[in-house]
Amino acid sequence: MTTKKNNLIYLTGFMGSGKSTIAPILANTLGYSHADIDQEIECLTSKSVTSIFSDFGEDYFREIERSLLLELSNRDCYVISLGGGTIANATNLKIVKSSGILIYLKTDVEQIQRRLKFKKDRPLIQSANKTLLTDDELRSRITSLIAKREPYYEKADIVITTTKQRVGITVDEIVYRLKNYIK
């Protein structure tokens, strides 16, 4: 295995898979800095992700996301938590794969549904009138989105199953698996 440029580690996976929770802990463990792409977008625009989707649409959000991803890809020694859909297009996937190590935090639909059931800040799992989905609607939406994104997620350098696994164990597993990639 060769060392990737800039020692960047990207965390991908569906919303609710633990990317934002794991990124700062992993970064601290490695002595890296960390960035959460959704938080960075919110700081840059002074708007929540939900507001951006609502006011300008997903395409506009994805343009900002790609621009920020390009900027982040030039940093050194960072753990970057990506949005659940960030790598779900070829351009973003190429940016990530050419600049760092991609880790897919894989979580099953049932666990994701439990974690997201009462979330009101996830525009892609809301109904048209911005209300929570029923359990069946939520499961259907999650299943559909994962089916579209899974081919991209599976291109990760490392796949870690996080279902029913404690955060500390997940971080330890990532650090162990990264030994093949970073010095």
C-alpha positions as CSV (number, residue, x, y, z in Angstrom):
1,M,0.0,0.0,0.0
2,T,1.2,3.5,-0.7
3,T,0.7,6.6,1.3
4,K,-1.9,8.8,-0.1
5,K,-1.3,12.5,-0.8
6,N,-1.8,14.9,2.1
7,N,-2.7,12.2,4.6
8,L,-6.4,12.9,4.3
9,I,-8.9,10.5,5.7
10,Y,-12.5,10.9,4.4
11,L,-15.4,9.3,6.3
12,T,-18.5,8.4,4.2
13,G,-21.7,6.6,4.8
14,F,-25.4,7.2,5.0
15,M,-26.8,9.8,7.3
16,G,-26.8,8.5,10.9
17,S,-23.9,6.2,10.3
18,G,-21.7,8.1,12.8
19,K,-19.4,10.1,10.6
20,S,-19.8,13.4,12.5
21,T,-19.3,11.6,15.8
22,I,-16.3,9.5,14.8
23,A,-14.4,12.1,12.8
24,P,-13.2,14.3,15.8
25,I,-12.4,11.3,17.9
26,L,-10.4,9.6,15.1
27,A,-8.7,12.9,14.3
28,N,-7.7,13.4,18.0
29,T,-6.4,9.8,18.1
30,L,-4.3,10.3,15.0
31,G,-3.1,13.8,15.9
32,Y,-5.0,15.2,12.9
33,S,-7.4,18.1,12.5
34,H,-11.0,17.4,11.5
35,A,-13.6,19.0,9.4
36,D,-17.3,18.2,8.9
37,I,-18.3,19.2,5.4
38,D,-21.9,20.0,6.3
39,Q,-20.8,22.2,9.2
40,E,-18.3,23.9,7.0
41,I,-21.1,24.6,4.4
42,E,-23.3,26.0,7.2
43,C,-20.4,28.3,8.4
44,L,-19.7,29.4,4.8
45,T,-23.3,30.2,3.9
46,S,-24.6,31.2,7.4
47,K,-27.5,28.9,6.6
48,S,-28.5,25.4,7.8
49,V,-28.3,22.5,5.3
50,T,-32.1,22.2,5.6
51,S,-32.5,26.0,4.8
52,I,-30.2,25.7,1.8
53,F,-32.2,22.7,0.4
54,S,-35.4,24.5,1.1
55,D,-34.4,27.9,-0.3
56,F,-32.2,26.9,-3.2
57,G,-32.5,23.2,-3.8
58,E,-30.3,20.2,-3.7
59,D,-28.3,21.1,-6.9
60,Y,-27.2,24.4,-5.4
61,F,-26.2,22.6,-2.2
62,R,-24.2,20.1,-4.2
63,E,-22.3,22.9,-6.0
64,I,-21.3,24.5,-2.7
65,E,-20.3,21.0,-1.4
66,R,-18.1,20.3,-4.4
67,S,-16.3,23.6,-4.2
68,L,-15.7,23.1,-0.5
69,L,-14.5,19.5,-1.1
70,L,-12.0,20.8,-3.6
71,E,-10.7,23.2,-0.9
72,L,-10.6,20.6,1.8
73,S,-8.8,18.1,-0.5
74,N,-5.7,20.4,-0.4
75,R,-5.3,20.3,3.4
76,D,-2.8,18.1,5.2
77,C,-3.5,15.6,8.0
78,Y,-7.2,16.0,8.3
79,V,-10.1,13.7,9.0
80,I,-13.0,14.9,6.9
81,S,-16.6,13.8,7.6
82,L,-18.5,13.9,4.3
83,G,-22.2,14.3,3.8
84,G,-24.1,11.2,3.1
85,G,-24.4,12.1,-0.6
86,T,-21.1,13.8,-1.1
87,I,-19.5,11.0,-3.0
88,A,-22.6,9.9,-4.9
89,N,-21.3,11.4,-8.1
90,A,-18.2,10.6,-10.1
91,T,-16.5,14.0,-9.8
92,N,-16.6,14.1,-6.0
93,L,-15.6,10.5,-5.7
94,K,-12.6,11.2,-7.9
95,I,-11.5,14.2,-5.8
96,V,-11.8,12.1,-2.6
97,K,-10.0,9.0,-4.0
98,S,-7.2,11.0,-5.5
99,S,-6.5,13.0,-2.4
100,G,-7.0,10.6,0.5
101,I,-8.2,7.4,2.1
102,L,-11.9,6.8,1.9
103,I,-13.6,4.9,4.8
104,Y,-17.2,3.7,4.5
105,L,-19.0,3.5,7.8
106,K,-21.6,0.9,6.9
107,T,-24.7,0.7,9.0
108,D,-27.9,-1.4,8.5
109,V,-31.2,0.2,7.6
110,E,-32.8,-0.7,11.0
111,Q,-30.0,1.1,12.9
112,I,-30.2,4.1,10.6
113,Q,-34.0,4.3,11.0
114,R,-33.7,4.3,14.8
115,R,-31.1,7.0,14.7
116,L,-33.0,9.2,12.3
117,K,-36.6,8.6,13.3
118,F,-37.1,12.0,15.1
119,K,-34.5,14.1,13.2
120,K,-36.0,17.3,11.7
121,D,-32.7,18.6,10.2
122,R,-32.3,16.1,7.4
123,P,-34.0,17.4,4.3
124,L,-33.8,14.2,2.3
125,I,-35.8,12.3,4.9
126,Q,-38.7,14.8,5.3
127,S,-42.0,14.7,3.7
128,A,-42.9,17.4,1.1
129,N,-44.6,19.5,3.8
130,K,-41.5,19.2,6.0
131,T,-43.0,16.8,8.5
132,L,-41.6,13.6,9.8
133,L,-42.2,10.5,7.7
134,T,-44.1,7.5,9.0
135,D,-42.0,4.5,10.0
136,D,-42.8,2.8,6.7
137,E,-42.1,5.9,4.6
138,L,-38.8,6.5,6.4
139,R,-37.7,2.9,5.9
140,S,-38.6,3.1,2.2
141,R,-36.7,6.5,1.8
142,I,-33.6,5.2,3.5
143,T,-33.6,2.0,1.5
144,S,-34.1,3.8,-1.7
145,L,-31.3,6.3,-1.0
146,I,-28.9,3.7,0.2
147,A,-29.5,1.6,-3.0
148,K,-28.5,4.7,-5.1
149,R,-25.5,5.5,-3.0
150,E,-24.1,2.0,-2.2
151,P,-22.2,1.6,-5.5
152,Y,-20.2,4.8,-4.6
153,Y,-19.8,3.8,-0.9
154,E,-18.5,0.5,-1.9
155,K,-15.5,2.1,-3.7
156,A,-14.1,3.0,-0.3
157,D,-10.5,1.9,0.6
158,I,-11.8,0.6,3.9
159,V,-15.3,-0.6,4.9
160,I,-16.1,-0.6,8.6
161,T,-19.4,-2.1,9.8
162,T,-20.7,0.2,12.6
163,T,-24.1,-1.5,13.3
164,K,-24.4,-2.0,17.1
165,Q,-20.7,-1.3,17.6
166,R,-19.5,1.2,20.2
167,V,-17.8,4.4,18.9
168,G,-14.5,3.5,20.7
169,I,-14.4,0.1,19.1
170,T,-15.1,1.6,15.7
171,V,-12.3,4.2,16.1
172,D,-9.9,1.4,17.2
173,E,-10.8,-0.7,14.2
174,I,-10.2,2.3,11.8
175,V,-6.8,3.1,13.4
176,Y,-5.8,-0.5,13.0
177,R,-6.9,-0.7,9.4
178,L,-5.2,2.6,8.6
179,K,-1.8,1.2,9.5
180,N,-1.7,-0.1,5.9
181,Y,-2.1,3.4,4.5
182,I,-0.4,6.0,6.7
183,K,2.8,6.2,8.5
